[in-house]
C-alpha cells in the first residue's frame, strides 16, 4: 500500500518542479542590467566625477551610526556623485552600530562600507581580517589631506584601512553671550577662573551647568569626554596616550584626581543639573537635550562638542553676538590648548571598484566642501576652506583642526578596546554620576580591560 | 521611508526559491517514503522522515551549542584557550554577580507573581456576569510585544524635575499626592522590581486564561459535594480548586520560569542594563556583540542553557504524568 495515490504523486512532483522553475525564471531577471543607467548622462556637472569612472548599475551599501537629519544631508551631498558615476548608494544609519556591525559581519552580511566612529572597533575588525585595505588612491588622498596623526587612527599593523570623514572638536563649553553680558560674566581662560565663574553663577541662583548623558545604548559617553578633556589637561598629551593604551592604569591616582576634578562639577548638587533637577537627572537627560536650558536661561554652561550646534532649538543663532556660542574649555595654563576631538573613518568590507570609488570620493576635498555648503559640518581635511562653514563654531573648529600647532588627541574611549571604550567606561560613568564613588568605578573599569 | 518593490525583488526571489526548495525536499521525502520497501517499513520510514529534522537540528542547535561551549573556554577574540577564566569572571566580578543576582530575583518573583495574580484573578472573576470582559482586559497586554510594553512603561516611570510638568503617570500620581517625583528606574535594586511589574503585566493574562480554563474543568459534582459538606470559600479554594488544577498551575509556573530566564527585551528597552538592572541574556548580548568579548558572552550563554535545561526536563516529565 502506498501512502499517496498515483494522482497525488504526479501532482506533487509536477507542482514542485513547476514552482522550482518559476523561482529560477524569476532569479534570472536578477542579473538583467538595471534600467536607466545614470552613467549615460554626460552633462557638464558630471565633469568633476569622471575620474571616479563609470559604475553604471552597481550598488554600494553604507552602514553607519549617523542617522536622521545628518544622514539625509550625507545622502544629499553624494547624490551628484552617485548620479554621474551611475551607481546607487544605499545608506543605512543605526542607533546600535557597535553591536549590529558585528552581527552583520559575523552573519556574512556586512555592508560594503561602514563609517567607524571608533578606531578601537575598526582595529578589531581589521585584526579579524574582515576589512579590506584601502586602495592606493585612497591612501594618496589621505596622505595629502590629513595629518599623520589622523591616518594613524585607521592604520592597523601597518595597513591603512580608510580615510577620516567628518570631525568634531569636543573641547568646547557652550554658553549664552547675551546672558553673560547681562550678568557681567566673562569667558574664563583658566580652570580656576572657570570654577570661580561656576561659583558666581551658582550664587546668583542659577544652576551653572547642564549635562545630559542619556544616549540609548551609548548612555554615559558625554561624561567620558569630560574625563578625557581633563586628563589631557592634567596629565598631559603623553600621559593621555599612555592612559588610552593602558600603560597608565585606569585607577592610577592621577586618573582618580582628574576624575575628581570633573566630579567637583558634575556631582555637585549646587552646580548641576540646570533645568532638569538633581545630579541624578544627568543620566536620564538625553544628550541632545542637555544644553537646551541655556536658551531658557535655566543654566549657563554646557560642555559639549562642536556638533552640538545641530541640537539647538530651531531658530537659535550660533554666533559670538547670537543666542549661543562656545568657548574653549580652559586648562590650568592658558598658553597650552590641547584639543580633544573625534571623527569617523570610512572602512570597507569589500574591494570592488565601485566601493573604492566611493571611498576615494569621500576622501577627496570635494565631498566635505559639498557637505559643508548644505549645513553645519566639520572636517579635519586640509584643502577645505573653513570659510564654507555654516556657523562660527564650525569655522573655529576647522581652524583648530587644520592648525599644525594644535596638540590634538582623539577621543580616548573610541580608541580603547570596545569592552572598555564602548562598555565599562560608559557604564562606569553612569554609575558614578548615579552615586558610586570615583575609586570603585575606576577600579571596576580597570579590571574590565581585556587581557592579552 | 518608501518601499520599492523593484529594489526588494532580489529578496522576494530568494524567498520564492526558498519556498520552492522546501517543497521539493518535502516531495522527495514523501516519494522516498512512498517507495520504501514494505518489509520493516516502520524503521525505514521513520529514518527517512527523521533525517531532515535531525539534520536541521544539528545545524541549528547542536553545532552552535558545541561551538558556544568551546568559545566559552576561549579569549574574547576566540584566538586563545583561557580555561575557566570566563566562568571565574562570571562568578567573582561584582558586576557579573549583580547580573546573576538580578536574574535570580526575576526567576523567583515573576513565576510566583504571574501565577498568583493569574490564579487570584481567575478565581475572582469565575462565573461572574462580566467574566469574559474581565478576562479580555487582562489578556490584552499579551498582544503587546515586550519591546512595546517596555516603551509604554518607560513613559509610566518617566521623570521630570518637580518644577516641571510630569509626563510619567506614576510620578504624576506621586506629585498629586504631594510627594517628590522619583527616578524609579535608577535606584538599585528596587528598579528591578519596577521592571518585573512590566513582565507580570504582560504575562498575567496568559496565566488567567489557562487557570480559568482549568477551574472550569473541575467536575461540577466535586464542587457541589464540597458545598453540601459546608466548605467555606477558603476551604473551597485550598482543598478543592487548587488540588484540582495543580498541573495547570505547574505548567504556568514552568513556562514563566523559562520565559523569565530568557528575558532580554524589557531590560534592554527600559534601562539597557544600566543602574545594575542587567540580566544574563542582556549581558550576554553586550559581551558578545558590543564589547567583542565572545568568550564571556558564550560563558553566560552556557550558564543560561544549564539553568533552563532542568526546568525543561521537569516540564516534559510533568506533561507525561498529566497524560
Interface residues (C-beta under 8 A of the other chain):
Chain A: X2 X3 X4 X9 X12 X13 X15 X16 X17 X19 X20 X22 X23 X24 X26 X27 X29 X30 X98 X99 X100 X102 X103 X121 X124 X127 X128 X216 X217 X219 X220 X275 X276 X277 X278 X280 X281 X283 X284 X417 X418 X419 X422 X423 X424 X427 X430 X431 X434 X444 X447 X448 X450 X451 X452
Chain B: X9 X10 X12 X13 X16 X17 X19 X20 X21 X23 X24 X26 X27 X30 X31 X33 X34 X75 X76 X77 X93 X94 X95 X159 X160 X161 X162 X183 X185 X186 X272 X273 X274 X275 X276 X285 X286 X287 X289 X290 X291 X292 X293
